[in-house]
Amino acid sequence: MNFNAEQFTATQQANLTAASGLSQSAFASFERLVELNMAAGKAAVGESFANMQALMAAKSPQDLMAVQAALVQPAFEKSVSYGRHIADIVNSTGAQLSKAVESKMAESEQAVKSLVETSLKNAPAGSEAAVAVIKTAYEASQTAAETLKKVAKQAADSAEASVKAATAQAEASVKAAMGKAKAKA
């Protein structure tokens, strides 16, 4: 198989386009994170002053404790919401990047397969046994690569599910503890 200058240029252009797309995705995600952090910071400053005023308005230690207890639940809920927003941004960016990488890997695998097939078709007469060995080795490597991809995807899915379960459990524990604290107050 002859790899000519036009094919090289087309491949380089496709790679440049893919890199540009990935850069745009990364910057868009960074932009979303900055916007989220700016909004959270702005809200936190405003809420801090309002909370301080509420705390300073307390007339007795019991009032102070009641105000503090009342401030804990909204702060927790906002913290959980903030974490979910970050997780959403990170997960969507990861999915975009994974999709792009998988696409490029598929293209590369197809190019290698095409190169191997073309090379084997042009093998000299009498080399059928060597060609069969090469084909078998190539097919085995492709099967192994597919198996590794599946295992990696399963591991990533399992890790994501574990993180979600742990987050849900932590939220439930904190809510239960807050409920018990309110009942005592």
C-alpha positions as CSV (number, residue, x, y, z in Angstrom):
1,M,0.0,0.0,0.0
2,N,1.4,3.3,-1.0
3,F,0.8,6.1,1.5
4,N,0.9,9.2,-0.6
5,A,1.2,12.9,0.2
6,E,-2.6,13.5,-0.3
7,Q,-3.4,10.8,2.3
8,F,-0.9,12.2,4.7
9,T,-2.3,15.7,4.3
10,A,-5.9,14.4,4.7
11,T,-4.9,12.5,7.8
12,Q,-3.2,15.5,9.3
13,Q,-6.1,17.7,8.6
14,A,-8.5,15.2,10.2
15,N,-6.3,15.0,13.3
16,L,-6.1,18.8,13.5
17,T,-9.9,19.1,13.2
18,A,-10.3,16.5,16.0
19,A,-7.8,18.3,18.2
20,S,-9.6,21.6,17.6
21,G,-12.9,20.0,18.6
22,L,-11.4,18.5,21.7
23,S,-10.0,21.9,22.6
24,Q,-13.3,23.6,22.1
25,S,-15.0,21.0,24.4
26,A,-12.4,21.4,27.1
27,F,-12.7,25.2,27.0
28,A,-16.5,25.0,27.1
29,S,-16.3,22.8,30.1
30,F,-13.8,25.1,31.8
31,E,-16.2,28.0,31.0
32,R,-19.1,26.1,32.6
33,L,-17.0,25.5,35.7
34,V,-16.0,29.2,35.9
35,E,-19.6,30.3,35.6
36,L,-20.7,27.8,38.3
37,N,-17.9,29.0,40.6
38,M,-18.7,32.7,40.0
39,A,-22.4,32.1,40.7
40,A,-21.6,30.1,43.8
41,G,-19.2,32.7,45.1
42,K,-21.6,35.5,44.5
43,A,-24.4,33.6,46.2
44,A,-22.1,32.7,49.1
45,V,-21.1,36.3,49.7
46,G,-24.7,37.5,49.8
47,E,-25.8,34.6,52.0
48,S,-22.8,35.2,54.4
49,F,-24.0,38.7,55.2
50,A,-27.6,37.6,55.5
51,N,-26.5,34.7,57.8
52,M,-24.4,37.0,59.9
53,Q,-27.3,39.4,60.3
54,A,-29.5,36.5,61.4
55,L,-26.9,35.3,63.9
56,M,-26.4,38.8,65.3
57,A,-30.1,39.3,65.7
58,A,-30.2,36.3,68.2
59,K,-31.2,37.5,71.6
60,S,-30.3,34.4,73.6
61,P,-28.0,31.4,73.3
62,Q,-31.1,29.3,72.4
63,D,-32.0,31.7,69.6
64,L,-28.4,31.5,68.4
65,M,-28.5,27.7,68.4
66,A,-31.8,27.7,66.5
67,V,-30.5,30.1,63.9
68,Q,-27.4,28.0,63.4
69,A,-29.4,24.9,63.1
70,A,-31.7,26.6,60.5
71,L,-28.6,27.6,58.5
72,V,-27.1,24.1,58.3
73,Q,-29.8,22.4,56.1
74,P,-29.7,25.0,53.3
75,A,-25.9,25.1,53.3
76,F,-25.8,21.3,53.0
77,E,-28.4,21.3,50.1
78,K,-26.4,24.0,48.3
79,S,-23.2,22.0,48.8
80,V,-24.8,18.9,47.4
81,S,-26.2,20.8,44.4
82,Y,-22.9,22.4,43.7
83,G,-21.2,18.9,43.8
84,R,-23.8,17.6,41.4
85,H,-23.3,20.4,39.0
86,I,-19.5,19.8,39.0
87,A,-20.1,16.1,38.5
88,D,-22.4,16.8,35.6
89,I,-19.9,19.0,33.9
90,V,-17.0,16.5,34.5
91,N,-19.1,13.6,33.3
92,S,-20.4,15.3,30.2
93,T,-16.9,16.4,29.3
94,G,-15.5,12.9,29.9
95,A,-18.2,11.4,27.7
96,Q,-17.3,13.8,24.9
97,L,-13.6,13.2,25.2
98,S,-14.2,9.4,25.4
99,K,-16.4,9.5,22.3
100,A,-13.7,11.4,20.4
101,V,-10.9,9.1,21.4
102,E,-13.0,6.0,20.6
103,S,-13.8,7.4,17.2
104,K,-10.1,8.1,16.5
105,M,-9.1,4.7,17.7
106,A,-11.7,3.1,15.5
107,E,-10.3,5.1,12.5
108,S,-6.7,4.0,13.4
109,E,-7.7,0.4,13.8
110,Q,-9.5,0.4,10.4
111,A,-6.4,2.0,8.8
112,V,-4.1,-0.6,10.3
113,K,-6.5,-3.4,9.3
114,S,-6.6,-2.1,5.7
115,L,-2.8,-1.8,5.6
116,V,-2.4,-5.4,6.9
117,E,-5.0,-6.8,4.5
118,T,-3.5,-5.0,1.5
119,S,0.0,-6.1,2.5
120,L,-1.1,-9.7,2.9
121,K,-2.9,-9.6,-0.5
122,N,0.3,-8.6,-2.1
123,A,2.4,-11.3,-0.4
124,P,4.6,-13.3,-2.7
125,A,3.5,-16.7,-3.8
126,G,4.3,-19.6,-1.5
127,S,4.0,-17.5,1.7
128,E,0.5,-18.6,2.5
129,A,1.5,-20.2,5.8
130,A,3.2,-17.0,6.9
131,V,0.2,-15.0,5.8
132,A,-2.1,-17.3,7.8
133,V,0.1,-16.9,10.9
134,I,0.1,-13.1,10.6
135,K,-3.7,-13.0,10.1
136,T,-4.2,-15.2,13.1
137,A,-1.9,-13.0,15.2
138,Y,-3.6,-9.8,14.0
139,E,-7.1,-11.2,14.8
140,A,-6.0,-12.3,18.2
141,S,-4.6,-8.9,19.0
142,Q,-7.9,-7.3,17.8
143,T,-9.9,-9.6,20.0
144,A,-7.6,-8.8,23.0
145,A,-7.9,-5.1,22.4
146,E,-11.8,-5.4,22.3
147,T,-11.8,-7.4,25.5
148,L,-9.6,-4.7,27.2
149,K,-11.9,-2.0,26.0
150,K,-14.9,-3.8,27.4
151,V,-13.2,-4.4,30.8
152,A,-12.1,-0.8,31.0
153,K,-15.6,0.5,30.2
154,Q,-17.1,-1.9,32.8
155,A,-14.5,-0.7,35.4
156,A,-15.4,3.0,34.7
157,D,-19.1,2.3,34.9
158,S,-18.6,0.4,38.1
159,A,-16.6,3.2,39.6
160,E,-19.2,5.8,38.6
161,A,-22.0,3.7,40.1
162,S,-20.0,3.3,43.3
163,V,-19.4,7.1,43.6
164,K,-23.1,7.8,43.0
165,A,-24.0,5.2,45.7
166,A,-21.5,6.6,48.2
167,T,-22.8,10.1,47.5
168,A,-26.4,9.1,48.0
169,Q,-25.5,7.2,51.2
170,A,-23.6,10.2,52.6
171,E,-26.5,12.5,51.8
172,A,-28.9,10.2,53.6
173,S,-26.6,9.9,56.6
174,V,-26.2,13.7,56.9
175,K,-30.0,14.2,56.5
176,A,-30.7,11.6,59.2
177,A,-28.1,13.3,61.5
178,M,-29.7,16.7,60.9
179,G,-33.1,15.3,61.6
180,K,-31.9,13.9,64.9
181,A,-30.3,17.2,65.8
182,K,-33.5,19.1,65.0
183,A,-35.5,16.7,67.1
184,K,-33.2,17.3,70.1
185,A,-33.4,21.1,69.7
